[in-house]
Amino acid sequence: MSSIDACLAGIAKVNERILEQPEQERRKHIRERSVRVRVPDLDTVFDMRLTQDGLVDVTHRPDDTAAPRAQVVVTVDSDDLVDLAEERMDYARALFTRRVRVDASISDLLRMRKFI
């Protein structure tokens, strides 16, 4: 099981990949969304906003704490989150094998896939 700090580092790595994309590409593919990453094995939730400036306002809290509904909810175990961030796991394979669950609209899924 990875730690909360390792998960935060993984989220930061994903943010780096987003920011590596030219601003024009980010403008084309990113629509501002509230994002929640649930990590059941740590009983933790990471809340953030996906914007053209990357992932912003990243916070974490216990999973049992109430919060407004997010537009995109990703559920993933801590080790898998870190592996995805480090590109040791294929995102599509993780979805198909149900190691990652994403609750979002189809258009959000397609847009996010470009940057994960």
Disulfide bonds with the S-S distance in Angstrom:
none
